[in-house]
Amino acid sequence: MEYLELFFKSIFIDNMVFATFLGMCSYLAVSKKVATAVGLGAAVIFVLLVTVPLNWLLDQFILQPGALSWLGEEFADYDLSFLSFILFIATIATMVQLVEIVVEKFAPTLYNSLGIFLPLIAVNCAILGGSLFMQSREIPTLGLATVYGVGSGIGFFLAILTIAAIREKIRYSNVPPPLRGLGITFIITGLMAIGFMSFGGMLTGGEEEEKTDEKAVKVDSKDDKENDKKELATTIKVIE
């Protein structure tokens, strides 16, 4: 249940584009056609799938204070957390380079369509944000980190695919001249972000029920205590 909850939360509630507005440069530039949006979205999913778990391992066994204790007691006091950005970006750049080589080899048309934005995935704030959010939220296990990476990638894929489909259709619409291009795209993005905010209630119902149950238990316990006090007072009177 924890894996499923984190998966859907990273896609809908904590969507990289609509919740935190990360990766907007690629989102706006490559979303003119569905084909290129699908290619970039798939590349982002792969990069997040690989880099978030790898960076979780780096964080757990190298970067956190005392993480080097597995090398010996003399290394237990080392704190390499200041290297987080450098190592995270190095991991991301390595994976992006691998993706670039594969796409250029097997899909040259897509490679030419993506242009400079494919290698720019290495400095895409959505990719780095996935690893930094993983670190700041202290995701406890490698499995959860992998699920979070996949979910974040699918969330970005869903966002860029949706806006690309809308932008292809909107070419044939009568958009006011001042809003054509990025203007109407920003407006649609804002409306979609508001729509995605409605998913925030997906995973809160159970918590509210638990809180209600806790309150009911507390009320019952208070009533029991009051009844016990009354019974005790009655017993004392009878004895007297």
DRENPA-3360 file (N, C-alpha, C; in nm, 2 decimals, always signed):
BEGIN
1 = MEYLELFF = +0.08/-0.12/+0.00/+0.00/+0.00/+0.00/+0.09/+0.13/+0.00 ~ +0.20/+0.12/+0.07/+0.29/+0.24/+0.08/+0.35/+0.27/-0.06 ~ +0.38/+0.16/-0.13/+0.44/+0.18/-0.27/+0.34/+0.24/-0.36 ~ +0.21/+0.19/-0.36/+0.11/+0.24/-0.44/+0.07/+0.38/-0.41 ~ +0.07/+0.41/-0.28/+0.04/+0.55/-0.24/+0.14/+0.65/-0.29 ~ +0.27/+0.61/-0.27/+0.38/+0.70/-0.32/+0.38/+0.71/-0.47 ~ +0.35/+0.60/-0.54/+0.34/+0.60/-0.69/+0.24/+0.70/-0.74 ~ +0.12/+0.69/-0.69/+0.01/+0.79/-0.74/+0.03/+0.93/-0.69;
9 = KSIFIDNM = +0.09/+0.94/-0.57/+0.12/+1.07/-0.52/+0.22/+1.15/-0.60 ~ +0.33/+1.08/-0.64/+0.43/+1.14/-0.72/+0.38/+1.17/-0.87 ~ +0.28/+1.10/-0.91/+0.23/+1.13/-1.05/+0.13/+1.25/-1.04 ~ +0.03/+1.25/-0.96/-0.08/+1.34/-0.96/-0.06/+1.45/-0.86 ~ -0.03/+1.42/-0.73/-0.03/+1.53/-0.63/+0.09/+1.61/-0.63 ~ +0.21/+1.54/-0.64/+0.34/+1.61/-0.64/+0.40/+1.61/-0.78 ~ +0.31/+1.63/-0.88/+0.36/+1.64/-1.02/+0.47/+1.74/-1.04 ~ +0.58/+1.70/-1.10/+0.69/+1.79/-1.12/+0.66/+1.92/-1.19;
17 = VFATFLGM = +0.57/+1.91/-1.29/+0.53/+2.03/-1.37/+0.42/+2.11/-1.30 ~ +0.31/+2.05/-1.27/+0.19/+2.12/-1.22/+0.19/+2.15/-1.07 ~ +0.27/+2.08/-0.99/+0.28/+2.11/-0.85/+0.40/+2.20/-0.81 ~ +0.51/+2.17/-0.87/+0.63/+2.24/-0.84/+0.69/+2.33/-0.95 ~ +0.63/+2.31/-1.07/+0.67/+2.39/-1.19/+0.82/+2.38/-1.22 ~ +0.87/+2.25/-1.21/+1.00/+2.22/-1.25/+1.01/+2.17/-1.39 ~ +1.12/+2.19/-1.46/+1.13/+2.14/-1.60/+1.05/+2.22/-1.70 ~ +1.02/+2.34/-1.67/+0.93/+2.42/-1.76/+0.99/+2.45/-1.89;
25 = CSYLAVSK = +1.12/+2.46/-1.90/+1.19/+2.50/-2.03/+1.16/+2.39/-2.13 ~ +1.19/+2.26/-2.09/+1.17/+2.15/-2.18/+1.02/+2.13/-2.21 ~ +0.94/+2.15/-2.10/+0.80/+2.13/-2.11/+0.74/+2.23/-2.22 ~ +0.78/+2.35/-2.22/+0.73/+2.45/-2.32/+0.79/+2.44/-2.46 ~ +0.92/+2.40/-2.46/+0.98/+2.40/-2.59/+0.96/+2.28/-2.67 ~ +0.94/+2.16/-2.61/+0.93/+2.03/-2.68/+0.79/+1.99/-2.69 ~ +0.69/+2.07/-2.64/+0.55/+2.02/-2.64/+0.47/+2.07/-2.76 ~ +0.54/+2.11/-2.87/+0.46/+2.15/-2.99/+0.41/+2.03/-3.07;
33 = KVATAVGL = +0.47/+1.92/-3.06/+0.42/+1.80/-3.13/+0.42/+1.68/-3.03 ~ +0.32/+1.60/-3.05/+0.30/+1.48/-2.96/+0.42/+1.38/-2.98 ~ +0.47/+1.36/-3.10/+0.58/+1.27/-3.12/+0.70/+1.30/-3.04 ~ +0.74/+1.43/-3.05/+0.86/+1.47/-2.98/+0.83/+1.47/-2.82 ~ +0.71/+1.51/-2.78/+0.68/+1.50/-2.64/+0.69/+1.36/-2.59 ~ +0.64/+1.26/-2.66/+0.65/+1.12/-2.62/+0.79/+1.08/-2.61 ~ +0.88/+1.12/-2.70/+1.02/+1.08/-2.70/+1.09/+1.14/-2.58 ~ +1.07/+1.27/-2.55/+1.13/+1.34/-2.44/+1.08/+1.28/-2.31;
41 = GAAVIFVL = +0.95/+1.26/-2.30/+0.89/+1.20/-2.18/+0.94/+1.07/-2.14 ~ +0.96/+0.98/-2.25/+1.01/+0.85/-2.22/+1.16/+0.86/-2.17 ~ +1.23/+0.95/-2.23/+1.37/+0.97/-2.19/+1.38/+1.02/-2.04 ~ +1.29/+1.10/-2.00/+1.28/+1.15/-1.87/+1.25/+1.04/-1.77 ~ +1.15/+0.95/-1.81/+1.11/+0.84/-1.72/+1.24/+0.75/-1.70 ~ +1.31/+0.72/-1.81/+1.43/+0.63/-1.79/+1.53/+0.70/-1.70 ~ +1.56/+0.82/-1.73/+1.66/+0.89/-1.65/+1.63/+0.89/-1.50 ~ +1.50/+0.93/-1.47/+1.46/+0.93/-1.33/+1.45/+0.79/-1.27;
49 = LVTVPLNW = +1.41/+0.69/-1.35/+1.41/+0.55/-1.30/+1.55/+0.51/-1.26 ~ +1.65/+0.55/-1.33/+1.79/+0.51/-1.29/+1.86/+0.60/-1.19 ~ +1.84/+0.73/-1.21/+1.92/+0.82/-1.13/+1.87/+0.83/-0.98 ~ +1.74/+0.83/-0.96/+1.69/+0.84/-0.82/+1.73/+0.73/-0.73 ~ +1.72/+0.60/-0.78/+1.77/+0.49/-0.69/+1.93/+0.50/-0.67 ~ +2.00/+0.54/-0.78/+2.14/+0.55/-0.77/+2.18/+0.66/-0.67 ~ +2.11/+0.77/-0.68/+2.14/+0.88/-0.59/+2.10/+0.85/-0.45 ~ +2.00/+0.76/-0.43/+1.96/+0.72/-0.30/+2.07/+0.64/-0.24;
57 = LLDQFILQ = +2.13/+0.55/-0.32/+2.25/+0.47/-0.27/+2.36/+0.56/-0.23 ~ +2.39/+0.66/-0.32/+2.50/+0.75/-0.29/+2.47/+0.83/-0.16 ~ +2.35/+0.87/-0.14/+2.31/+0.95/-0.02/+2.32/+0.86/+0.11 ~ +2.28/+0.74/+0.10/+2.27/+0.65/+0.22/+2.41/+0.60/+0.26 ~ +2.50/+0.58/+0.16/+2.63/+0.51/+0.19/+2.75/+0.60/+0.18 ~ +2.73/+0.72/+0.13/+2.84/+0.81/+0.11/+2.82/+0.95/+0.16 ~ +2.70/+1.01/+0.13/+2.68/+1.15/+0.15/+2.63/+1.19/+0.29 ~ +2.55/+1.11/+0.35/+2.49/+1.15/+0.48/+2.60/+1.15/+0.59;
65 = PGALSWLG = +2.58/+1.23/+0.69/+2.67/+1.23/+0.81/+2.68/+1.09/+0.87 ~ +2.80/+1.04/+0.88/+2.82/+0.91/+0.93/+2.80/+0.80/+0.84 ~ +2.77/+0.83/+0.71/+2.74/+0.72/+0.62/+2.86/+0.63/+0.58 ~ +2.98/+0.68/+0.61/+3.10/+0.61/+0.57/+3.14/+0.52/+0.68 ~ +3.06/+0.50/+0.78/+3.09/+0.41/+0.89/+3.12/+0.26/+0.85 ~ +3.06/+0.23/+0.73/+3.08/+0.09/+0.68/+3.23/+0.07/+0.64 ~ +3.31/+0.18/+0.62/+3.45/+0.17/+0.59/+3.53/+0.15/+0.71 ~ +3.48/+0.18/+0.83/+3.55/+0.17/+0.96/+3.51/+0.27/+1.05;
73 = EEFADYDL = +3.54/+0.25/+1.18/+3.50/+0.35/+1.28/+3.57/+0.49/+1.26 ~ +3.69/+0.49/+1.20/+3.76/+0.61/+1.18/+3.69/+0.70/+1.08 ~ +3.60/+0.65/+1.00/+3.53/+0.73/+0.90/+3.39/+0.77/+0.95 ~ +3.35/+0.73/+1.07/+3.21/+0.75/+1.11/+3.18/+0.90/+1.13 ~ +3.28/+0.99/+1.15/+3.26/+1.13/+1.17/+3.26/+1.21/+1.04 ~ +3.28/+1.15/+0.93/+3.29/+1.22/+0.81/+3.15/+1.26/+0.76 ~ +3.14/+1.39/+0.70/+3.02/+1.44/+0.65/+3.04/+1.49/+0.51 ~ +3.00/+1.42/+0.41/+3.02/+1.46/+0.27/+2.89/+1.51/+0.21;
81 = SFLSFILF = +2.80/+1.56/+0.29/+2.67/+1.61/+0.23/+2.69/+1.73/+0.14 ~ +2.80/+1.80/+0.15/+2.82/+1.92/+0.07/+2.85/+1.88/-0.08 ~ +2.88/+1.75/-0.10/+2.90/+1.70/-0.24/+2.77/+1.65/-0.31 ~ +2.66/+1.67/-0.24/+2.53/+1.61/-0.30/+2.51/+1.66/-0.44 ~ +2.51/+1.79/-0.46/+2.48/+1.85/-0.59/+2.58/+1.79/-0.70 ~ +2.70/+1.79/-0.67/+2.80/+1.74/-0.76/+2.78/+1.60/-0.80 ~ +2.76/+1.51/-0.70/+2.75/+1.37/-0.73/+2.61/+1.34/-0.80 ~ +2.51/+1.41/-0.76/+2.38/+1.39/-0.82/+2.38/+1.43/-0.97;
89 = IATIATMV = +2.44/+1.54/-1.00/+2.44/+1.59/-1.13/+2.54/+1.50/-1.22 ~ +2.64/+1.45/-1.16/+2.73/+1.36/-1.23/+2.66/+1.23/-1.27 ~ +2.58/+1.18/-1.18/+2.50/+1.06/-1.21/+2.40/+1.09/-1.32 ~ +2.33/+1.20/-1.31/+2.23/+1.24/-1.41/+2.29/+1.26/-1.54 ~ +2.41/+1.33/-1.55/+2.47/+1.35/-1.68/+2.52/+1.22/-1.74 ~ +2.56/+1.13/-1.66/+2.61/+1.00/-1.72/+2.49/+0.93/-1.79 ~ +2.37/+0.92/-1.72/+2.26/+0.86/-1.77/+2.20/+0.93/-1.90 ~ +2.21/+1.06/-1.89/+2.16/+1.14/-2.01/+2.25/+1.11/-2.13;
97 = QLVEIVVE = +2.38/+1.10/-2.11/+2.47/+1.07/-2.22/+2.44/+0.94/-2.28 ~ +2.41/+0.84/-2.19/+2.37/+0.71/-2.24/+2.24/+0.72/-2.32 ~ +2.14/+0.79/-2.27/+2.01/+0.80/-2.35/+2.04/+0.87/-2.48 ~ +2.12/+0.97/-2.48/+2.15/+1.05/-2.61/+2.22/+0.96/-2.71 ~ +2.31/+0.87/-2.67/+2.37/+0.78/-2.76/+2.27/+0.68/-2.82 ~ +2.18/+0.62/-2.73/+2.09/+0.53/-2.78/+1.99/+0.59/-2.87 ~ +1.94/+0.71/-2.84/+1.84/+0.77/-2.93/+1.90/+0.81/-3.06 ~ +2.02/+0.86/-3.06/+2.09/+0.90/-3.18/+2.11/+0.78/-3.27;
105 = KFAPTLYN = +2.14/+0.66/-3.21/+2.17/+0.54/-3.28/+2.04/+0.48/-3.34 ~ +1.93/+0.47/-3.26/+1.81/+0.39/-3.31/+1.70/+0.48/-3.35 ~ +1.70/+0.61/-3.32/+1.59/+0.70/-3.36/+1.65/+0.84/-3.40 ~ +1.72/+0.84/-3.51/+1.78/+0.97/-3.55/+1.68/+1.08/-3.58 ~ +1.56/+1.04/-3.63/+1.46/+1.15/-3.65/+1.42/+1.21/-3.52 ~ +1.39/+1.13/-3.42/+1.36/+1.19/-3.29/+1.47/+1.26/-3.23 ~ +1.59/+1.22/-3.25/+1.71/+1.29/-3.20/+1.72/+1.43/-3.26 ~ +1.69/+1.44/-3.39/+1.70/+1.57/-3.46/+1.58/+1.66/-3.41;
113 = SLGIFLPL = +1.47/+1.60/-3.39/+1.35/+1.67/-3.34/+1.37/+1.73/-3.20 ~ +1.43/+1.65/-3.11/+1.45/+1.70/-2.98/+1.56/+1.81/-2.97 ~ +1.66/+1.79/-3.06/+1.77/+1.89/-3.07/+1.85/+1.91/-2.94 ~ +1.87/+2.03/-2.90/+1.95/+2.06/-2.79/+1.88/+2.02/-2.66 ~ +1.75/+2.00/-2.66/+1.68/+1.97/-2.53/+1.70/+1.83/-2.48 ~ +1.75/+1.74/-2.56/+1.79/+1.61/-2.51/+1.91/+1.61/-2.42 ~ +2.02/+1.67/-2.47/+2.13/+1.68/-2.37/+2.11/+1.77/-2.25 ~ +2.01/+1.86/-2.27/+1.98/+1.95/-2.16/+1.90/+1.89/-2.05;
121 = IAVNCAIL = +1.86/+1.76/-2.07/+1.80/+1.68/-1.96/+1.89/+1.68/-1.84 ~ +2.03/+1.68/-1.87/+2.13/+1.67/-1.77/+2.11/+1.78/-1.67 ~ +2.07/+1.90/-1.71/+2.05/+2.02/-1.62/+1.90/+2.05/-1.61 ~ +1.82/+1.96/-1.64/+1.67/+1.98/-1.62/+1.64/+1.98/-1.47 ~ +1.58/+2.09/-1.42/+1.56/+2.10/-1.28/+1.46/+1.99/-1.23 ~ +1.38/+1.94/-1.32/+1.28/+1.83/-1.28/+1.36/+1.70/-1.25 ~ +1.47/+1.67/-1.32/+1.55/+1.55/-1.30/+1.62/+1.57/-1.17 ~ +1.69/+1.68/-1.15/+1.76/+1.70/-1.03/+1.67/+1.71/-0.91;
129 = GGSLFMQS = +1.55/+1.77/-0.93/+1.45/+1.78/-0.83/+1.40/+1.65/-0.78 ~ +1.39/+1.55/-0.86/+1.36/+1.42/-0.82/+1.45/+1.36/-0.71 ~ +1.58/+1.38/-0.74/+1.68/+1.33/-0.64/+1.68/+1.41/-0.52 ~ +1.67/+1.54/-0.53/+1.67/+1.63/-0.41/+1.55/+1.61/-0.32 ~ +1.43/+1.59/-0.39/+1.31/+1.56/-0.31/+1.32/+1.43/-0.24 ~ +1.38/+1.33/-0.31/+1.40/+1.20/-0.25/+1.49/+1.22/-0.12 ~ +1.59/+1.30/-0.13/+1.68/+1.32/-0.02/+1.61/+1.40/+0.09 ~ +1.54/+1.51/+0.06/+1.48/+1.59/+0.16/+1.37/+1.52/+0.23;
137 = REIPTLGL = +1.29/+1.44/+0.16/+1.18/+1.37/+0.22/+1.22/+1.24/+0.29 ~ +1.35/+1.21/+0.29/+1.41/+1.10/+0.36/+1.33/+0.97/+0.33 ~ +1.32/+0.94/+0.20/+1.26/+0.81/+0.16/+1.34/+0.69/+0.21 ~ +1.28/+0.60/+0.28/+1.36/+0.51/+0.37/+1.42/+0.39/+0.29 ~ +1.36/+0.34/+0.18/+1.42/+0.22/+0.12/+1.45/+0.25/-0.03 ~ +1.53/+0.16/-0.09/+1.56/+0.16/-0.23/+1.44/+0.14/-0.32 ~ +1.35/+0.05/-0.27/+1.23/+0.02/-0.35/+1.14/+0.14/-0.36 ~ +1.12/+0.21/-0.25/+1.04/+0.33/-0.25/+1.11/+0.44/-0.34;
145 = ATVYGVGS = +1.24/+0.45/-0.33/+1.31/+0.55/-0.42/+1.29/+0.52/-0.56 ~ +1.29/+0.39/-0.60/+1.27/+0.35/-0.74/+1.12/+0.39/-0.78 ~ +1.03/+0.36/-0.69/+0.89/+0.39/-0.72/+0.87/+0.54/-0.74 ~ +0.93/+0.62/-0.65/+0.92/+0.76/-0.66/+0.98/+0.82/-0.79 ~ +1.10/+0.76/-0.83/+1.16/+0.80/-0.96/+1.07/+0.77/-1.08 ~ +1.01/+0.65/-1.08/+0.92/+0.61/-1.19/+0.80/+0.70/-1.19 ~ +0.74/+0.72/-1.07/+0.62/+0.80/-1.07/+0.64/+0.94/-1.11 ~ +0.75/+1.00/-1.07/+0.79/+1.14/-1.11/+0.81/+1.15/-1.26;
153 = GIGFFLAI = +0.87/+1.05/-1.32/+0.89/+1.05/-1.46/+0.76/+1.03/-1.54 ~ +0.67/+0.95/-1.49/+0.54/+0.93/-1.55/+0.46/+1.06/-1.54 ~ +0.47/+1.13/-1.42/+0.40/+1.26/-1.40/+0.45/+1.36/-1.51 ~ +0.58/+1.37/-1.53/+0.63/+1.46/-1.63/+0.59/+1.42/-1.77 ~ +0.59/+1.29/-1.80/+0.55/+1.24/-1.93/+0.40/+1.27/-1.95 ~ +0.32/+1.25/-1.85/+0.17/+1.29/-1.86/+0.15/+1.43/-1.89 ~ +0.23/+1.52/-1.82/+0.21/+1.66/-1.83/+0.25/+1.71/-1.97 ~ +0.37/+1.67/-2.02/+0.41/+1.71/-2.15/+0.33/+1.65/-2.27;
161 = LTIAAIRE = +0.28/+1.53/-2.25/+0.20/+1.47/-2.35/+0.06/+1.54/-2.36 ~ +0.01/+1.57/-2.25/-0.12/+1.64/-2.24/-0.11/+1.78/-2.31 ~ -0.01/+1.86/-2.27/-0.01/+1.99/-2.33/+0.03/+1.99/-2.48 ~ +0.11/+1.88/-2.52/+0.14/+1.87/-2.66/+0.01/+1.84/-2.74 ~ -0.07/+1.75/-2.69/-0.20/+1.72/-2.76/-0.29/+1.84/-2.77 ~ -0.29/+1.92/-2.66/-0.38/+2.04/-2.66/-0.32/+2.14/-2.76 ~ -0.19/+2.16/-2.76/-0.13/+2.26/-2.85/-0.15/+2.22/-3.00 ~ -0.15/+2.09/-3.03/-0.17/+2.05/-3.17/-0.32/+2.08/-3.21;
169 = KIRYSNVP = -0.41/+2.06/-3.12/-0.55/+2.09/-3.15/-0.58/+2.24/-3.15 ~ -0.51/+2.31/-3.07/-0.54/+2.45/-3.06/-0.49/+2.53/-3.18 ~ -0.41/+2.47/-3.26/-0.37/+2.54/-3.38/-0.49/+2.58/-3.47 ~ -0.59/+2.50/-3.46/-0.71/+2.52/-3.55/-0.82/+2.60/-3.48 ~ -0.79/+2.65/-3.36/-0.88/+2.72/-3.28/-0.86/+2.87/-3.31 ~ -0.97/+2.95/-3.28/-0.96/+3.09/-3.30/-0.91/+3.16/-3.17 ~ -0.78/+3.15/-3.15/-0.72/+3.21/-3.03/-0.70/+3.36/-3.05 ~ -0.73/+3.45/-2.96/-0.70/+3.59/-2.98/-0.55/+3.61/-3.01;
177 = PPLRGLGI = -0.52/+3.70/-3.10/-0.38/+3.72/-3.14/-0.28/+3.75/-3.02 ~ -0.32/+3.83/-2.92/-0.22/+3.85/-2.81/-0.19/+3.73/-2.73 ~ -0.27/+3.63/-2.74/-0.25/+3.51/-2.65/-0.19/+3.39/-2.73 ~ -0.17/+3.41/-2.86/-0.12/+3.29/-2.94/+0.02/+3.26/-2.90 ~ +0.05/+3.13/-2.91/+0.19/+3.09/-2.87/+0.20/+3.05/-2.73 ~ +0.30/+3.11/-2.66/+0.32/+3.08/-2.52/+0.22/+3.14/-2.43 ~ +0.15/+3.24/-2.47/+0.05/+3.30/-2.39/-0.06/+3.20/-2.35 ~ -0.12/+3.15/-2.45/-0.23/+3.05/-2.43/-0.18/+2.92/-2.36;
185 = TFIITGLM = -0.05/+2.89/-2.39/+0.01/+2.77/-2.33/+0.02/+2.79/-2.18 ~ +0.06/+2.91/-2.14/+0.08/+2.93/-1.99/-0.06/+2.93/-1.93 ~ -0.16/+2.98/-1.99/-0.30/+2.98/-1.94/-0.35/+2.84/-1.92 ~ -0.33/+2.76/-2.02/-0.37/+2.62/-2.02/-0.30/+2.54/-1.91 ~ -0.17/+2.57/-1.90/-0.09/+2.51/-1.79/-0.14/+2.54/-1.65 ~ -0.17/+2.67/-1.63/-0.23/+2.71/-1.50/-0.36/+2.64/-1.47 ~ -0.44/+2.63/-1.57/-0.57/+2.56/-1.55/-0.55/+2.41/-1.52 ~ -0.46/+2.35/-1.59/-0.43/+2.21/-1.57/-0.37/+2.19/-1.43;
193 = AIGFMSFG = -0.29/+2.29/-1.38/-0.23/+2.28/-1.25/-0.34/+2.29/-1.15 ~ -0.44/+2.37/-1.17/-0.55/+2.38/-1.08/-0.63/+2.25/-1.08 ~ -0.65/+2.19/-1.20/-0.71/+2.06/-1.20/-0.64/+1.95/-1.13 ~ -0.51/+1.95/-1.14/-0.43/+1.85/-1.07/-0.43/+1.87/-0.92 ~ -0.46/+1.99/-0.87/-0.47/+2.02/-0.73/-0.59/+1.94/-0.67 ~ -0.69/+1.91/-0.75/-0.80/+1.84/-0.70/-0.77/+1.69/-0.66 ~ -0.65/+1.64/-0.72/-0.61/+1.51/-0.68/-0.56/+1.50/-0.54 ~ -0.54/+1.62/-0.48/-0.48/+1.62/-0.34/-0.57/+1.55/-0.24;
201 = GMLTGGEE = -0.70/+1.54/-0.27/-0.79/+1.47/-0.18/-0.79/+1.32/-0.20 ~ -0.71/+1.27/-0.29/-0.72/+1.12/-0.32/-0.67/+1.04/-0.20 ~ -0.56/+1.09/-0.13/-0.49/+1.01/-0.03/-0.51/+1.07/+0.11 ~ -0.61/+1.16/+0.12/-0.63/+1.22/+0.26/-0.76/+1.16/+0.32 ~ -0.84/+1.09/+0.25/-0.97/+1.04/+0.31/-0.94/+0.94/+0.42 ~ -0.84/+0.85/+0.40/-0.81/+0.76/+0.51/-0.76/+0.82/+0.63 ~ -0.67/+0.93/+0.61/-0.62/+1.00/+0.73/-0.72/+1.07/+0.81 ~ -0.82/+1.13/+0.73/-0.93/+1.19/+0.80/-1.01/+1.10/+0.88;
209 = EEKTDEKA = -1.04/+0.98/+0.82/-1.11/+0.87/+0.90/-1.04/+0.83/+1.02 ~ -0.90/+0.81/+1.01/-0.82/+0.77/+1.12/-0.83/+0.88/+1.23 ~ -0.82/+1.01/+1.19/-0.83/+1.12/+1.29/-0.97/+1.12/+1.36 ~ -1.07/+1.09/+1.28/-1.21/+1.09/+1.34/-1.22/+0.97/+1.43 ~ -1.16/+0.86/+1.40/-1.17/+0.74/+1.49/-1.09/+0.77/+1.62 ~ -0.97/+0.84/+1.60/-0.90/+0.87/+1.72/-0.97/+0.97/+1.81 ~ -1.04/+1.06/+1.75/-1.12/+1.15/+1.83/-1.24/+1.08/+1.90 ~ -1.30/+0.99/+1.83/-1.41/+0.91/+1.89/-1.36/+0.83/+2.01;
217 = VKVDSKDD = -1.24/+0.77/+1.99/-1.18/+0.69/+2.10/-1.15/+0.78/+2.22 ~ -1.10/+0.90/+2.19/-1.07/+0.99/+2.30/-1.20/+1.03/+2.38 ~ -1.30/+1.05/+2.30/-1.43/+1.09/+2.36/-1.48/+0.98/+2.44 ~ -1.47/+0.85/+2.39/-1.52/+0.73/+2.46/-1.44/+0.71/+2.59 ~ -1.31/+0.74/+2.58/-1.23/+0.72/+2.70/-1.26/+0.82/+2.81 ~ -1.29/+0.94/+2.76/-1.33/+1.05/+2.86/-1.47/+1.01/+2.92 ~ -1.56/+0.96/+2.84/-1.69/+0.92/+2.90/-1.67/+0.80/+3.00 ~ -1.59/+0.71/+2.96/-1.56/+0.60/+3.05/-1.50/+0.64/+3.19;
225 = KENDKKEL = -1.41/+0.74/+3.18/-1.35/+0.79/+3.30/-1.45/+0.86/+3.39 ~ -1.54/+0.94/+3.32/-1.65/+1.01/+3.40/-1.74/+0.91/+3.46 ~ -1.78/+0.80/+3.39/-1.87/+0.70/+3.44/-1.80/+0.63/+3.56 ~ -1.67/+0.60/+3.55/-1.60/+0.54/+3.65/-1.60/+0.63/+3.78 ~ -1.58/+0.76/+3.76/-1.58/+0.85/+3.87/-1.71/+0.85/+3.94 ~ -1.82/+0.85/+3.86/-1.96/+0.85/+3.92/-1.98/+0.72/+4.00 ~ -1.94/+0.61/+3.94/-1.96/+0.48/+4.01/-1.88/+0.48/+4.14 ~ -1.76/+0.53/+4.13/-1.68/+0.53/+4.25/-1.74/+0.62/+4.36;
233 = ATTIKVIE = -1.79/+0.74/+4.32/-1.85/+0.83/+4.41/-1.98/+0.76/+4.47 ~ -2.06/+0.69/+4.39/-2.18/+0.62/+4.44/-2.14/+0.51/+4.54 ~ -2.03/+0.44/+4.51/-1.99/+0.33/+4.60/-1.94/+0.39/+4.73 ~ -1.87/+0.50/+4.73/-1.82/+0.56/+4.85/-1.94/+0.61/+4.94 ~ -2.04/+0.67/+4.87/-2.16/+0.71/+4.95/-2.23/+0.59/+5.01 ~ -2.24/+0.48/+4.94/-2.31/+0.36/+4.99/-2.23/+0.31/+5.11 ~ -2.10/+0.30/+5.10/-2.02/+0.26/+5.21/-2.03/+0.35/+5.33 ~ -2.04/+0.48/+5.31/-2.06/+0.57/+5.42/-2.20/+0.55/+5.49;
% end
